[in-house]
Structures are given as structure tokens and as C-alpha cells.
């Protein structure tokens, strides 16, 4: 087994693993968006560590992918509140998009 790992290292196979700087930054950006509370009953809050809330576009999808209309409110420079009170109970996907940083993330939450 050691021979296989040594051969893989010599061929550059280990360098193909995604640990370059771009991958690391993308992973850090995903961790900078927080959705709470989960599960939710009336509102969910989207906390953005690295983006101004005014430049973020939110899209809500039901579990089968259909777009659902939502009401949003800017709480402060880095937080958005989304009204989910009138939604049917179940799982939803919230797509978060910020063009300038080329960020896209999707977050699942449960509406009770």
C-alpha cells in the first residue's frame, strides 16, 4: 500500500486535491452566512459576515424546486429577516447570491 501512495505522490496525484487558496476562500465564504432559527415558525434571519445585506439577493424554493414569493426586511447592514409565517410546514431551500463577490450558496431550513 505504501508503494501505491508513493507512486501517487510522484505522479502529482496528491496535488489534484482541492486545497488551493480559491477552494479555501470559497469554503470560508460559505461559513460566513448563517441562517437561524432552524426550524423556524415566523421568521428566519440571514446573517452575513462578509457581504452588505443590501447587495444580496435571496430566492426561496420549496423542496421540489418551485420559487416561493417571500417578504424580506433589512435588519441592519449585515442581516436580513425573511417572513416565513404564511408558508406551509415543510423543508425549504434559501438561495443566497451576491454578484460582486461571485458568491452563491443554498441553505435548507424547516418551517414548522
GUTI-303008 format. One record per atom (N, C-alpha, C, O, CB): residue in one letter; y, z negated, x; atom name. Coordinates in steps of 0.2 Angstrom, whole numbers. Last residue first. Glycine has a CB too. Layout:
<nodes>
(node a (Y Z X) CA)
...
</nodes>
This chain:
<nodes>
(node x (126 -53 -210) N)
(node x (122 -57 -215) CA)
(node x (125 -57 -221) C)
(node x (123 -60 -226) O)
(node x (121 -64 -212) CB)
(node x (124 -40 -198) N)
(node x (128 -43 -203) CA)
(node x (124 -47 -208) C)
(node x (119 -44 -211) O)
(node x (132 -37 -207) CB)
(node x (121 -40 -181) N)
(node x (118 -41 -188) CA)
(node x (123 -44 -192) C)
(node x (127 -48 -191) O)
(node x (112 -46 -187) CB)
(node x (124 -27 -169) N)
(node x (125 -33 -172) CA)
(node x (122 -34 -179) C)
(node x (121 -29 -182) O)
(node x (133 -35 -172) CB)
(node x (124 -18 -154) N)
(node x (121 -19 -160) CA)
(node x (123 -26 -162) C)
(node x (123 -31 -158) O)
(node x (113 -18 -159) CB)
(node x (135 -7 -146) N)
(node x (133 -14 -147) CA)
(node x (130 -15 -153) C)
(node x (133 -12 -158) O)
(node x (139 -19 -145) CB)
(node x (139 5 -133) N)
(node x (137 4 -140) CA)
(node x (134 -3 -141) C)
(node x (130 -5 -136) O)
(node x (132 9 -142) CB)
(node x (152 13 -124) N)
(node x (147 8 -125) CA)
(node x (145 7 -132) C)
(node x (149 8 -137) O)
(node x (149 1 -122) CB)
(node x (161 21 -112) N)
(node x (158 22 -119) CA)
(node x (152 17 -119) C)
(node x (148 16 -114) O)
(node x (155 29 -120) CB)
(node x (175 26 -103) N)
(node x (170 21 -105) CA)
(node x (168 22 -112) C)
(node x (172 23 -116) O)
(node x (173 13 -104) CB)
(node x (186 32 -96) N)
(node x (180 35 -97) CA)
(node x (174 31 -99) C)
(node x (168 31 -96) O)
(node x (178 40 -91) CB)
(node x (198 26 -95) N)
(node x (193 23 -90) CA)
(node x (186 27 -91) C)
(node x (181 25 -87) O)
(node x (192 16 -91) CB)
(node x (204 34 -105) N)
(node x (207 33 -99) CA)
(node x (202 31 -93) C)
(node x (202 34 -88) O)
(node x (213 29 -99) CB)
(node x (196 32 -117) N)
(node x (196 38 -114) CA)
(node x (198 38 -107) C)
(node x (195 41 -102) O)
(node x (201 43 -118) CB)
(node x (184 21 -123) N)
(node x (191 21 -120) CA)
(node x (191 27 -116) C)
(node x (188 27 -111) O)
(node x (192 14 -116) CB)
(node x (175 15 -137) N)
(node x (176 21 -132) CA)
(node x (183 20 -130) C)
(node x (188 18 -134) O)
(node x (176 27 -136) CB)
(node x (161 8 -144) N)
(node x (167 7 -141) CA)
(node x (169 12 -136) C)
(node x (165 14 -132) O)
(node x (167 -1 -138) CB)
(node x (152 7 -159) N)
(node x (153 11 -153) CA)
(node x (160 10 -151) C)
(node x (165 10 -155) O)
(node x (152 19 -155) CB)
(node x (141 -4 -166) N)
(node x (148 -3 -165) CA)
(node x (149 1 -158) C)
(node x (147 -1 -153) O)
(node x (151 -10 -164) CB)
(node x (128 -3 -178) N)
(node x (130 -1 -171) CA)
(node x (137 0 -170) C)
(node x (140 4 -174) O)
(node x (126 5 -169) CB)
(node x (120 -15 -188) N)
(node x (125 -10 -187) CA)
(node x (126 -9 -179) C)
(node x (124 -13 -175) O)
(node x (131 -12 -190) CB)
(node x (108 -22 -199) N)
(node x (110 -21 -192) CA)
(node x (115 -15 -192) C)
(node x (114 -10 -196) O)
(node x (104 -19 -188) CB)
(node x (112 -31 -214) N)
(node x (108 -27 -210) CA)
(node x (111 -26 -203) C)
(node x (116 -29 -201) O)
(node x (107 -20 -213) CB)
(node x (121 -32 -230) N)
(node x (117 -35 -224) CA)
(node x (113 -30 -221) C)
(node x (110 -26 -224) O)
(node x (113 -41 -227) CB)
(node x (135 -21 -232) N)
(node x (128 -23 -234) CA)
(node x (125 -27 -228) C)
(node x (126 -25 -223) O)
(node x (124 -17 -237) CB)
(node x (152 -26 -230) N)
(node x (146 -22 -228) CA)
(node x (140 -25 -231) C)
(node x (139 -31 -232) O)
(node x (146 -21 -220) CB)
(node x (163 -34 -232) N)
(node x (161 -30 -238) CA)
(node x (155 -25 -236) C)
(node x (152 -22 -240) O)
(node x (166 -26 -240) CB)
(node x (165 -41 -220) N)
(node x (163 -44 -226) CA)
(node x (160 -40 -231) C)
(node x (156 -42 -235) O)
(node x (169 -48 -228) CB)
(node x (169 -36 -208) N)
(node x (163 -33 -210) CA)
(node x (160 -37 -216) C)
(node x (155 -36 -219) O)
(node x (158 -35 -204) CB)
(node x (183 -31 -199) N)
(node x (181 -34 -205) CA)
(node x (174 -31 -207) C)
(node x (173 -25 -208) O)
(node x (186 -33 -211) CB)
(node x (186 -35 -183) N)
(node x (184 -30 -187) CA)
(node x (181 -33 -193) C)
(node x (177 -38 -193) O)
(node x (178 -26 -184) CB)
(node x (199 -37 -171) N)
(node x (195 -40 -176) CA)
(node x (193 -35 -181) C)
(node x (197 -31 -183) O)
(node x (199 -46 -180) CB)
(node x (201 -36 -153) N)
(node x (201 -33 -160) CA)
(node x (197 -36 -165) C)
(node x (191 -38 -163) O)
(node x (199 -25 -159) CB)
(node x (210 -40 -138) N)
(node x (205 -42 -143) CA)
(node x (206 -38 -150) C)
(node x (212 -38 -152) O)
(node x (205 -50 -145) CB)
(node x (220 -39 -129) N)
(node x (213 -38 -127) CA)
(node x (208 -40 -132) C)
(node x (202 -41 -130) O)
(node x (211 -42 -120) CB)
(node x (232 -42 -135) N)
(node x (232 -37 -130) CA)
(node x (224 -35 -129) C)
(node x (223 -29 -127) O)
(node x (235 -38 -124) CB)
(node x (226 -48 -151) N)
(node x (231 -48 -145) CA)
(node x (229 -42 -141) C)
(node x (226 -37 -143) O)
(node x (230 -55 -141) CB)
(node x (221 -42 -163) N)
(node x (222 -49 -162) CA)
(node x (227 -51 -157) C)
(node x (232 -54 -158) O)
(node x (216 -53 -161) CB)
(node x (222 -28 -173) N)
(node x (223 -31 -166) CA)
(node x (225 -38 -166) C)
(node x (230 -40 -169) O)
(node x (229 -26 -162) CB)
(node x (210 -24 -184) N)
(node x (216 -28 -183) CA)
(node x (217 -30 -176) C)
(node x (212 -33 -173) O)
(node x (217 -34 -188) CB)
(node x (201 -13 -195) N)
(node x (202 -16 -189) CA)
(node x (209 -19 -188) C)
(node x (214 -17 -192) O)
(node x (201 -12 -183) CB)
(node x (189 -9 -207) N)
(node x (196 -11 -206) CA)
(node x (196 -15 -199) C)
(node x (192 -19 -198) O)
(node x (199 -15 -212) CB)
(node x (178 6 -207) N)
(node x (180 -1 -206) CA)
(node x (187 -2 -206) C)
(node x (191 2 -204) O)
(node x (176 -3 -199) CB)
(node x (166 16 -213) N)
(node x (173 15 -213) CA)
(node x (174 8 -212) C)
(node x (170 3 -215) O)
(node x (177 18 -219) CB)
(node x (152 22 -204) N)
(node x (154 17 -209) CA)
(node x (161 16 -208) C)
(node x (163 14 -203) O)
(node x (150 11 -210) CB)
(node x (141 36 -201) N)
(node x (148 32 -199) CA)
(node x (150 28 -205) C)
(node x (149 30 -211) O)
(node x (153 37 -197) CB)
(node x (124 34 -199) N)
(node x (129 36 -203) CA)
(node x (136 32 -201) C)
(node x (135 26 -200) O)
(node x (128 36 -210) CB)
(node x (113 29 -192) N)
(node x (117 33 -188) CA)
(node x (123 35 -192) C)
(node x (128 39 -189) O)
(node x (114 39 -186) CB)
(node x (104 19 -197) N)
(node x (102 26 -197) CA)
(node x (107 31 -194) C)
(node x (105 37 -194) O)
(node x (100 28 -204) CB)
(node x (112 8 -197) N)
(node x (106 8 -192) CA)
(node x (103 15 -192) C)
(node x (99 17 -188) O)
(node x (101 3 -195) CB)
(node x (129 13 -197) N)
(node x (124 10 -200) CA)
(node x (117 11 -195) C)
(node x (118 15 -191) O)
(node x (122 11 -207) CB)
(node x (143 12 -185) N)
(node x (137 16 -188) CA)
(node x (132 11 -191) C)
(node x (131 6 -189) O)
(node x (134 21 -183) CB)
(node x (160 12 -182) N)
(node x (154 8 -184) CA)
(node x (149 13 -187) C)
(node x (151 18 -191) O)
(node x (156 3 -189) CB)
(node x (170 14 -168) N)
(node x (167 18 -173) CA)
(node x (161 14 -175) C)
(node x (157 12 -171) O)
(node x (165 25 -171) CB)
(node x (186 12 -160) N)
(node x (179 9 -162) CA)
(node x (177 13 -168) C)
(node x (180 16 -172) O)
(node x (181 2 -165) CB)
(node x (195 15 -145) N)
(node x (193 17 -152) CA)
(node x (186 15 -154) C)
(node x (181 15 -150) O)
(node x (192 25 -152) CB)
(node x (208 7 -136) N)
(node x (201 8 -138) CA)
(node x (200 10 -145) C)
(node x (203 9 -150) O)
(node x (198 1 -137) CB)
(node x (221 5 -134) N)
(node x (219 11 -132) CA)
(node x (211 12 -133) C)
(node x (208 17 -131) O)
(node x (220 12 -124) CB)
(node x (224 -8 -138) N)
(node x (227 -3 -142) CA)
(node x (225 4 -140) C)
(node x (226 9 -143) O)
(node x (235 -3 -140) CB)
(node x (217 -17 -129) N)
(node x (214 -15 -136) CA)
(node x (217 -10 -140) C)
(node x (214 -6 -144) O)
(node x (215 -22 -140) CB)
(node x (215 -12 -113) N)
(node x (220 -14 -118) CA)
(node x (217 -12 -125) C)
(node x (215 -6 -126) O)
(node x (227 -11 -117) CB)
(node x (201 -17 -104) N)
(node x (205 -12 -107) CA)
(node x (210 -15 -112) C)
(node x (209 -21 -115) O)
(node x (200 -8 -111) CB)
(node x (193 -28 -98) N)
(node x (197 -23 -94) CA)
(node x (201 -17 -97) C)
(node x (204 -13 -94) O)
(node x (191 -20 -89) CB)
(node x (189 -36 -108) N)
(node x (191 -39 -102) CA)
(node x (195 -34 -98) C)
(node x (200 -36 -95) O)
(node x (185 -42 -98) CB)
(node x (189 -38 -125) N)
(node x (189 -33 -120) CA)
(node x (193 -35 -113) C)
(node x (199 -37 -113) O)
(node x (193 -26 -122) CB)
(node x (180 -42 -139) N)
(node x (185 -45 -133) CA)
(node x (184 -40 -128) C)
(node x (178 -39 -125) O)
(node x (183 -52 -131) CB)
(node x (180 -41 -155) N)
(node x (178 -37 -149) CA)
(node x (183 -39 -144) C)
(node x (189 -37 -144) O)
(node x (179 -29 -151) CB)
(node x (173 -50 -168) N)
(node x (178 -49 -163) CA)
(node x (176 -45 -158) C)
(node x (170 -46 -155) O)
(node x (181 -56 -161) CB)
(node x (169 -48 -185) N)
(node x (167 -48 -178) CA)
(node x (173 -47 -174) C)
(node x (178 -44 -176) O)
(node x (161 -43 -177) CB)
(node x (169 -57 -201) N)
(node x (172 -53 -196) CA)
(node x (168 -53 -189) C)
(node x (164 -57 -188) O)
(node x (179 -56 -194) CB)
(node x (159 -62 -210) N)
(node x (166 -59 -212) CA)
(node x (169 -55 -207) C)
(node x (171 -49 -209) O)
(node x (170 -65 -214) CB)
(node x (147 -64 -203) N)
(node x (147 -64 -210) CA)
(node x (153 -60 -213) C)
(node x (153 -57 -218) O)
(node x (146 -71 -213) CB)
(node x (135 -59 -190) N)
(node x (142 -60 -192) CA)
(node x (142 -60 -200) C)
(node x (137 -58 -203) O)
(node x (147 -55 -190) CB)
(node x (124 -66 -177) N)
(node x (126 -62 -183) CA)
(node x (133 -64 -186) C)
(node x (135 -69 -184) O)
(node x (121 -63 -188) CB)
(node x (138 -65 -168) N)
(node x (132 -61 -169) CA)
(node x (126 -66 -171) C)
(node x (124 -69 -166) O)
(node x (130 -56 -164) CB)
(node x (156 -66 -168) N)
(node x (149 -69 -168) CA)
(node x (144 -64 -170) C)
(node x (145 -59 -173) O)
(node x (149 -75 -172) CB)
(node x (157 -54 -154) N)
(node x (155 -60 -157) CA)
(node x (158 -61 -164) C)
(node x (163 -58 -165) O)
(node x (156 -66 -152) CB)
(node x (155 -44 -140) N)
(node x (155 -44 -147) CA)
(node x (153 -51 -150) C)
(node x (147 -53 -148) O)
(node x (151 -38 -150) CB)
(node x (164 -39 -126) N)
(node x (160 -45 -129) CA)
(node x (161 -44 -136) C)
(node x (167 -44 -139) O)
(node x (162 -52 -126) CB)
(node x (164 -30 -111) N)
(node x (165 -30 -118) CA)
(node x (161 -35 -122) C)
(node x (155 -35 -120) O)
(node x (164 -23 -121) CB)
(node x (160 -31 -98) N)
(node x (167 -33 -99) CA)
(node x (169 -33 -107) C)
(node x (175 -34 -109) O)
(node x (172 -29 -95) CB)
(node x (148 -26 -96) N)
(node x (148 -33 -97) CA)
(node x (155 -35 -98) C)
(node x (156 -41 -100) O)
(node x (146 -36 -90) CB)
(node x (152 -13 -94) N)
(node x (148 -14 -100) CA)
(node x (148 -22 -101) C)
(node x (149 -24 -107) O)
(node x (141 -12 -99) CB)
(node x (158 -14 -81) N)
(node x (162 -12 -87) CA)
(node x (158 -14 -94) C)
(node x (162 -16 -98) O)
(node x (164 -4 -87) CB)
(node x (146 -16 -73) N)
(node x (151 -21 -74) CA)
(node x (156 -20 -80) C)
(node x (158 -25 -83) O)
(node x (156 -21 -68) CB)
(node x (140 -3 -74) N)
(node x (137 -9 -77) CA)
(node x (142 -15 -78) C)
(node x (141 -19 -83) O)
(node x (131 -11 -72) CB)
(node x (150 4 -68) N)
(node x (148 6 -75) CA)
(node x (145 0 -78) C)
(node x (146 -2 -84) O)
(node x (144 12 -75) CB)
(node x (149 -1 -55) N)
(node x (155 -1 -59) CA)
(node x (154 0 -66) C)
(node x (157 -4 -70) O)
(node x (161 4 -56) CB)
(node x (136 3 -51) N)
(node x (138 -4 -51) CA)
(node x (144 -5 -56) C)
(node x (145 -10 -60) O)
(node x (139 -7 -44) CB)
(node x (137 17 -51) N)
(node x (132 13 -56) CA)
(node x (134 6 -57) C)
(node x (134 3 -62) O)
(node x (125 14 -53) CB)
(node x (146 18 -41) N)
(node x (148 21 -48) CA)
(node x (143 17 -53) C)
(node x (146 15 -58) O)
(node x (147 28 -48) CB)
(node x (139 13 -29) N)
(node x (145 10 -32) CA)
(node x (147 12 -39) C)
(node x (149 8 -43) O)
(node x (151 11 -27) CB)
(node x (121 13 -31) N)
(node x (128 16 -28) CA)
(node x (134 12 -32) C)
(node x (133 9 -37) O)
(node x (128 23 -29) CB)
(node x (109 11 -36) N)
(node x (113 5 -34) CA)
(node x (119 7 -30) C)
(node x (122 3 -27) O)
(node x (109 1 -29) CB)
(node x (97 18 -42) N)
(node x (104 18 -44) CA)
(node x (107 12 -42) C)
(node x (109 8 -46) O)
(node x (104 19 -52) CB)
(node x (87 26 -29) N)
(node x (88 21 -34) CA)
(node x (95 20 -36) C)
(node x (99 21 -31) O)
(node x (85 14 -32) CB)
(node x (86 35 -19) N)
(node x (87 38 -26) CA)
(node x (88 32 -31) C)
(node x (90 34 -37) O)
(node x (81 42 -27) CB)
(node x (82 28 -8) N)
(node x (90 29 -9) CA)
(node x (91 32 -15) C)
(node x (97 33 -17) O)
(node x (92 34 -3) CB)
(node x (69 28 -8) N)
(node x (72 22 -10) CA)
(node x (79 23 -11) C)
(node x (82 19 -14) O)
(node x (71 17 -4) CB)
(node x (66 41 -3) N)
(node x (65 40 -10) CA)
(node x (68 33 -12) C)
(node x (71 33 -18) O)
(node x (57 39 -11) CB)
(node x (67 45 10) N)
(node x (73 44 7) CA)
(node x (72 42 -1) C)
(node x (77 42 -4) O)
(node x (77 50 7) CB)
(node x (55 46 17) N)
(node x (57 52 14) CA)
(node x (64 51 10) C)
(node x (66 56 7) O)
(node x (52 54 9) CB)
(node x (54 33 22) N)
(node x (55 38 27) CA)
(node x (58 44 23) C)
(node x (62 48 26) O)
(node x (49 40 31) CB)
(node x (50 26 10) N)
(node x (57 24 14) CA)
(node x (59 30 19) C)
(node x (65 31 19) O)
(node x (56 18 17) CB)
(node x (38 31 8) N)
(node x (43 32 3) CA)
(node x (50 31 6) C)
(node x (55 35 5) O)
(node x (42 28 -3) CB)
(node x (31 27 19) N)
(node x (32 34 18) CA)
(node x (37 35 13) C)
(node x (41 40 14) O)
(node x (25 37 16) CB)
(node x (31 13 16) N)
(node x (34 15 22) CA)
(node x (36 23 22) C)
(node x (41 25 24) O)
(node x (30 14 28) CB)
(node x (24 13 4) N)
(node x (31 11 4) CA)
(node x (34 13 10) C)
(node x (40 15 10) O)
(node x (31 3 4) CB)
(node x (11 17 9) N)
(node x (15 21 4) CA)
(node x (22 19 4) C)
(node x (26 24 3) O)
(node x (11 20 -3) CB)
(node x (8 7 18) N)
(node x (9 14 21) CA)
(node x (13 18 16) C)
(node x (17 23 17) O)
(node x (2 17 22) CB)
(node x (6 -4 10) N)
(node x (12 -4 14) CA)
(node x (13 3 17) C)
(node x (19 5 18) O)
(node x (10 -8 20) CB)
(node x (-6 0 4) N)
(node x (0 0 0) CA)
(node x (6 0 4) C)
(node x (11 3 3) O)
(node x (0 -6 -5) CB)
</nodes>
